[in-house]
């Protein structure tokens, strides 16, 4: 029997230091529960920017993929990934493969692409023994807290991401672009405002200039939206940065960020960005079966170091062109 979607507000628990949380009672079909409460969940996202759902019992790939599809009619393929993932179904992936003793600092998923997911979906199949939370931070609060002079500079110049693809660190060209064919990669770069250069050894280097601040297309909120700190050399642990600089040189690091005019970002600025994120971060340990919905424009997310086995499935949903978000700079090939 068809049941209409519920528009009744959800009973969300708000506690200091924790993301908005609700307890679900899905019976035997979490996808049905998600579909029934989709409108109410989206209303919660508009108000809070994220919501953690406990009690859904998401523990296998098929059930999780069905739940993601119930929450979005438009799951999207990932392009330009910065770290490898395993693909389980259209728009459904493993979490990024990243050393478990290293944090993945606050960022907005694929903020350097011309079309990025407006919604991120996370499902916990196996919770780690310790740590490993997907923490979140309100991008509107972060923007308000940053020094006005710094914000103005990024408004005028945007930010620049440089990448040097290799088979050791980060995603390969095949993983990032879905192909190793040079002509297809070049066509993608030309269509998405990336400058590119093939190196003598056949590797690829790219540069892309993007807006650091966007306006949410549905709420009108101005958001600090980028991966400036996460992908900058000064966020890396000192021993890792030293190894990468010694191996690749400062001009060919696997990834790095700069001001939009190409000038290096000072170490103290990166420290300030990470400290500001930390001030506005909330977290809750994963429980097996949990579902976390994150408005990718309004809310940054991170992954904390962990021990044990951690298995989180990720859904990239609701593709959103940056041009729909009032960027502060025109996106052109740098």
Helices and strands as residue ranges (DSSP letters): E 21-23, H 30-36, H 38-48, E 50-58, H 61-71, E 87-89, E 92-94, E 104-107, E 115-126, E 130-131, E 136-138, H 139-145, H 148-157, E 159-164, H 173-177, H 182-191, E 195-198, E 204-210, E 213-215, E 222-224, G 233-235, H 238-248, G 250-252, E 255-259, H 267-279, E 281-282, E 289-295, E 299-303, E 306-307, E 311-321, G 322-325
